[in-house]
Every structure is written in C-alpha cells, then in structure tokens.
Amino acid sequence: GERENLCGKSLLQLVSSGSAIIAELLRISSAVPRVFLYDVRNEKNMYAQVCFDFSYLKEAEEYENRVNSTSGLLELDTEFLETNSEFAKRAYNLFESMIKYWRDVDVFLERLDKGYF
C-alpha cells in the first residue's frame, strides 16, 4: 500500500543521496590542491605558518594574533585563502552532506524499527 510506497521512496532517496556523495567524493579526491598533499613539501612549507592543524580549534585566538602581528603572515594568509577557498568550501559542503546523509539514514532506520512504514 501507500506505506510500502513511502518506504520505497525513502529508501530510493537515501540510495540516490549516497550515490551523489560518493560521486562528489571521487571528484573532489582528484582535485585536492597540491598544498594539502604531504609529498609536496615546498608548497606545504610555503604556507606552513598559516595552514594549521586541529590544534587551531583549541587556541584560535593565539593563532590569529600570531598571523595578524607577524610581518608578512597576514598577506600569506590572505593569499592562501584566496587560492584555496573554493576547494575548502567544496570539501565543507561534502562533509556537511555526509552528516546530513547519516542523520537521514538514522531517521529512516528509526521509522523502520517503529513500524512507520
């Protein structure tokens, strides 16, 4: 009946979303800027003073103060952002869609478990 149709539609939507995420993951993996690859040390070193790891999240103010107060770092930071912002936005959107997908799967499984369909 209608409930099975709703279940099928929901499952089809999940499969479609999952396929789109996988496709974007494959596309983005071949478009990673060289600065983010560990085997290209010269470019990595060029931005090393403005390209931080996760420790930035704990000490953001300290990092920002260092960039803003050290000669040349603000310009280097601006250049890094201008050069890599499109990739960063694309990666962020991909990760955000992965989180949304996981939540959608979780809701689907909850509804399935509770007999919603």
C-alpha positions as CSV (number, residue, x, y, z in Angstrom):
1,G,0.0,0.0,0.0
2,E,0.9,3.6,0.5
3,R,3.2,2.9,3.5
4,E,5.3,0.5,1.4
5,N,5.5,3.1,-1.3
6,L,6.6,5.7,1.2
7,C,9.3,3.2,2.4
8,G,10.4,2.6,-1.1
9,K,10.6,6.3,-1.9
10,S,12.5,7.0,1.3
11,L,15.0,4.2,0.5
12,L,15.4,5.3,-3.1
13,Q,16.1,8.9,-1.9
14,L,18.8,7.5,0.5
15,V,20.4,5.5,-2.2
16,S,20.4,8.5,-4.6
17,S,21.9,10.8,-1.9
18,G,24.5,8.2,-1.1
19,S,25.5,7.8,-4.8
20,A,25.8,11.6,-5.2
21,I,28.0,11.8,-2.1
22,I,30.3,9.0,-3.4
23,A,30.5,10.7,-6.8
24,E,31.4,14.0,-5.3
25,L,34.0,12.3,-3.0
26,L,35.6,10.8,-6.1
27,R,35.6,14.1,-7.9
28,I,37.0,16.1,-5.0
29,S,39.7,13.5,-4.3
30,S,41.2,14.1,-7.7
31,A,41.0,17.9,-7.2
32,V,42.9,18.3,-3.9
33,P,45.2,21.3,-4.2
34,R,48.9,20.3,-4.0
35,V,49.4,22.5,-0.9
36,F,47.3,19.9,1.1
37,L,49.4,16.9,-0.1
38,Y,52.1,15.8,2.2
39,D,54.5,14.8,-0.6
40,V,54.9,18.3,-1.9
41,R,57.0,19.8,0.8
42,N,58.0,23.1,-0.8
43,E,54.4,24.3,-1.3
44,K,53.4,22.9,2.1
45,N,56.3,24.8,3.8
46,M,55.4,28.0,2.0
47,Y,52.1,28.1,3.9
48,A,53.1,26.2,7.0
49,Q,52.9,29.3,9.2
50,V,49.2,29.9,8.2
51,C,48.0,26.4,7.5
52,F,47.1,24.9,10.9
53,D,46.1,21.5,12.2
54,F,43.2,20.8,14.6
55,S,45.1,22.4,17.4
56,Y,43.8,25.7,15.9
57,L,40.4,24.9,17.3
58,K,41.6,24.9,20.9
59,E,43.8,28.0,20.5
60,A,42.2,30.0,17.7
61,E,42.8,33.4,19.3
62,E,46.6,32.7,19.7
63,Y,46.9,31.6,16.1
64,E,45.0,34.6,14.8
65,N,47.1,37.0,16.9
66,R,50.3,35.5,15.6
67,V,49.1,35.8,12.0
68,N,47.9,39.4,12.5
69,S,51.0,40.6,14.3
70,T,53.8,38.9,12.3
71,S,55.1,40.8,9.3
72,G,54.1,39.1,6.0
73,L,51.9,36.4,7.6
74,L,48.6,38.3,7.0
75,E,49.4,38.7,3.3
76,L,50.4,35.0,3.1
77,D,47.2,34.0,4.9
78,T,45.1,36.1,2.5
79,E,46.8,34.6,-0.5
80,F,46.3,31.1,1.0
81,L,42.6,31.8,1.5
82,E,42.1,33.3,-2.0
83,T,43.9,30.4,-3.6
84,N,42.2,27.6,-1.7
85,S,38.8,28.9,-0.6
86,E,36.8,27.2,-3.4
87,F,38.3,23.8,-2.5
88,A,37.7,24.4,1.2
89,K,34.0,25.3,0.5
90,R,33.6,22.3,-1.7
91,A,35.1,20.0,0.9
92,Y,33.0,21.6,3.7
93,N,29.8,21.1,1.7
94,L,30.7,17.5,1.0
95,F,31.3,16.8,4.7
96,E,28.1,18.6,5.6
97,S,26.2,16.4,3.1
98,M,27.7,13.3,4.7
99,I,26.5,14.4,8.1
100,K,23.0,15.1,6.7
101,Y,23.0,11.7,5.0
102,W,23.9,9.9,8.2
103,R,21.1,11.7,10.0
104,D,18.7,10.8,7.2
105,V,19.7,7.1,7.4
106,D,19.3,7.2,11.2
107,V,15.8,8.7,10.9
108,F,14.9,6.1,8.2
109,L,16.1,3.2,10.5
110,E,14.2,4.6,13.5
111,R,11.0,4.8,11.5
112,L,11.5,1.4,10.1
113,D,12.1,0.0,13.6
114,K,9.0,1.7,15.0
115,G,6.7,0.3,12.2
116,Y,6.2,3.7,10.5
117,F,6.3,2.1,7.1
